[in-house]
Amino acid sequence: MSTLHSILVPIDGSPNDDTLLDFAVERARQSGARITVAHAVDYTVAVLPTPEAMYNPAPLLAALEDESKAMLSAAAQRVRSAGVGSLEVVQLEGAVTAALVDYLREHSFDAVIMGTHGRAGFERLFLGSTAEGVVRSGLVPVFLLRCLDGAACKTPPLERLLVAVDPGGHPKCTGRGRLKMYQGSVATFGLKVYHR
C-alpha cells in the first residue's frame, strides 16, 4: 500500500495558513511524511509604478523579504511544535502560481495541501486562482481546503473523495496512472477510491 512521503504546503500569510498546516501535520503523523512549507514572493509588486517604488524600491523589496521569512518561521515553529520532525521551509521567487508549479516540477512530492478562496466572476478574473493553476498542472494530487476570506478553512473529517480523472493531461500520467497516483495518496487517509 502506498503512502505519503512528502507534502508541499504553500502558505500566503492569511489566517488560513494554520488550518492548512494542521491538516498537513495530521497527514504527516499518519504517514511519516516530510512537510515542505513554501511561500512565493512576487517582487514585481514592489516595482509597480508608484512614487515610492519609482524612487527607491529597496525598502519595499526588503519588507516583502522580511514578511516572507517571518511567515515561514512561524509556520516552521507550528509544525515542529506539533511533533513533525521532517520539515523543510522554502522561499520561492516570482509569480505565485508559476513559482509553485516550477518548484513541483523540480522536486518530488506526493501531494500538495493548499487553500482555495472559492472566488468567482470578476474577482477571480482579476485576482486569478493559484489553486486552479496548481491543480491544472496535473503534477501531483492536490488537496484543496475551502477557505473563505476572513474565516478559517473548513476541515471536515474525510469520508469520501472525488477524483476527477482526465484521460488526457500530463503526458506521464494517463487517466489510469492518475487514478493509481491518487489511490496511493489517499491510502494514508484510510480511504478507498472507487471508479467506473
N, C-alpha and C positions, 0 to 999 in steps of 0.2 A: 504494500500500500504506500503510495507516495505521500509526502508531507511537505509542508512549507520549510524551506531552508533560509530564505531571505525575503524580507518585506521592505518595500520602499514606502515611506510616508512623507509626502510633500506637505509642508505647512506654509501658511501665509500670514501668520500673526493675528488671526481672528480668534474669537472666543472658542471656535470650533476645534482648534488645534488640540486641546486637552482631551476632547472626546475621541478624536482620531487616534491619538497616541494611546489612550486607554484601550481602545478596541484592538490596536496592533499589539499591545502588551499582552492582552489576553490570548491572542492567536500565537504569539511567541512563546508564552508559557506552555501552551498545549503542544507545541511542535518543537520547541528548542530553536526556533528561527532567529536569525540575526536581523535586527531592525536598522535600517538606514533612514535617518531623518534628513530631508533636503529642503532647502529654501533657495529660490531663484531670485537674484537681484537684477532688476532691469534698470541698468544705468541710463538708458535713454530718457527716462522720466526726469532725470536731473539736468538734462541739457535741452529740454524743451525751451522754446523762445519765451523766457520770462526775463524781466530786467535783472533779477539776481543771477540767474544761470548764464545770461549773456556776458555778464561782467566777470564772474568767477564761479564756476560750477563746483569747485573743490569742496567747499563746505557741505553742499548737498550730497555729493558723492560719498563723503566721509560719513554723513548722517545715515545714508542708506546702508553702508557697510556696517556701521555700529549697530543699527537696528536689527540687521540680519544676524549678526553674531550674538546679540542678546536673545533673540528668538530661539536660535539653535541651542544656545547654552541652557535656557530654561527647559527646552524640550528634552535635552540630554539628561538633565537633572531629574525630570519627571520619570523618564524611562528607567534610569538607573535606580531611583528610589523605589520603583515597583519591582525591582529584583531581576531585571533583564540585564544580563552581563554582556551579551554580544551586541554592541551598538556602534554605529558609525554615524558621524554628522558631516554633512556636505553642503557647502555653499556653492551654488551654481550661478552663472552669469548669463544674462541675455533675456530675451522674451520668454516668459514663464513656460508656456506650452512647449516651445521649441527646445528650451534648455532641458526640460524633463524628458521629452521623447529622445533627445540625443543621449542623455545620461542612461536611459533604459537600453538604448542600442549598444552602448559601450560596456555595460555591466550586466551581470546575470542576476535577475530577480525572479522569484516565483509568483509574486503578487504585488500589487500596489493598493494601498488603502488611502483613499482621499475623500474629501467632501465635495458635494455639489450644492450650489445655492438654488438650483431649480429656477433660474431666471428664464423669462420668455419675452417674445416680442422685441420692442426697441431696446429694452435694457440688455437683452442677450446680444442683439446685433451690435451695440456699441461696446459692451464690455467683453464679449466673446465668452467662450467656455473652455477653461483649462481642462476640466474633467473630460469634456467631449473630445478634445484633441488627444488626450492620453488614451482614452478608450478607442478612438478611431485608429490609433497607431497599430492596434492589434498585437502588440509585442508580448504582453503578459496579461493574465486575468487582472481586472481592476474591480475592487470592491468599493462602491460608492455609498457614502452615508449622506443622507439628505440633510443639509444644513440651511436653515432659514436665517436670513440676516438678523442679527441681534439675539438669536436663540441658539441654544446648543443643538448639535446634531442629534438625531434620533437613532438610538442603537438598540432596537428590539432584539430579543433572542432570535437567532437564526433557526428557522424550522424548515423553510423551503428556499430553493434557489432557482431562479430562472436564468438559463444560459441561452443567449441568442447565438446561434451558430450560423455563420455566413459561409457558404461553400467556397466563396472567393477569398478575398482578404490577403493576409500576409502570405507570401509565396511558400514559406516553410511551414505554414500552418493551415492545412485544409480544414474543412468542416469537421471531419473525424479527428484530426490531430488537435484541433482547438478543443473539442469536447474532451479528449483524453487529458489535455493540459488542465482544464477546469476540474475534471474529476480528481486529479492528483491534488490540486489546491484545496478543494472543498473537503477532501477526506479528513483533513485536520479539524474541520468543524464538526465531524461526526455526522455528516450529511451524505445523502446519496444523490446522484444526478440521474434523472430519468430523461430519456429521449425517445423520439419516434424515428 
